[in-house]
């Protein structure tokens, strides 16, 4: 077994890992978790109050 055989084997293993990650990411079982994660940045925002409305100067 020479270095080119090892490189080929490594390429096949990495490609298999890539396909596994893609299958995991697009799995319908993960959809709810990914939807919740997508909403996280928006969930922490509090609505602007009348005192902090756009167009008013802050001192």
C-alpha positions as CSV (number, residue, x, y, z in Angstrom):
1,X,0.0,0.0,0.0
2,X,1.6,3.3,-1.1
3,X,0.7,6.9,-0.3
4,X,-1.7,7.2,-3.3
5,X,-3.8,4.3,-1.9
6,X,-4.0,6.1,1.5
7,X,-5.0,9.4,-0.2
8,X,-7.7,7.6,-2.1
9,X,-9.0,5.9,1.0
10,X,-9.0,9.2,2.9
11,X,-10.9,10.9,0.1
12,X,-13.6,8.2,0.2
13,X,-13.9,8.4,4.0
14,X,-14.2,12.2,3.9
15,X,-16.8,12.1,1.1
16,X,-18.7,9.5,3.1
17,X,-18.6,11.9,6.2
18,X,-19.8,14.7,4.0
19,X,-22.8,12.7,2.6
20,X,-23.6,11.7,6.2
21,X,-23.6,15.3,7.4
22,X,-25.8,16.4,4.5
23,X,-28.3,13.6,5.1
24,X,-28.4,14.5,8.8
25,X,-28.9,18.2,8.1
26,X,-31.7,17.6,5.6
27,X,-33.4,15.0,7.7
28,X,-37.0,15.7,8.5
29,X,-36.4,14.7,12.1
30,X,-34.2,17.8,12.5
31,X,-36.5,20.3,10.9
32,X,-38.2,21.4,14.1
33,X,-34.8,21.9,15.9
34,X,-33.5,23.9,13.0
35,X,-36.6,26.1,12.8
36,X,-36.3,26.9,16.5
37,X,-32.6,27.7,16.1
38,X,-33.4,30.0,13.2
39,X,-35.9,32.0,15.3
40,X,-33.5,32.4,18.3
41,X,-32.0,35.8,17.2
42,X,-35.5,37.2,16.9
43,X,-36.9,35.8,20.1
44,X,-34.5,37.8,22.3
45,X,-35.6,41.2,20.9
46,X,-38.0,43.2,22.9
47,X,-40.5,45.3,21.1
48,X,-39.6,49.0,21.0
49,X,-41.5,51.1,23.5
50,X,-43.0,54.5,22.7
51,X,-40.2,56.2,24.5
52,X,-37.6,54.5,22.2
53,X,-39.5,54.9,19.0
54,X,-37.7,55.5,15.8
55,X,-37.0,59.2,15.1
56,X,-36.7,60.4,18.7
57,X,-33.4,61.6,20.0
58,X,-31.8,59.9,23.0
59,X,-30.0,61.9,25.6
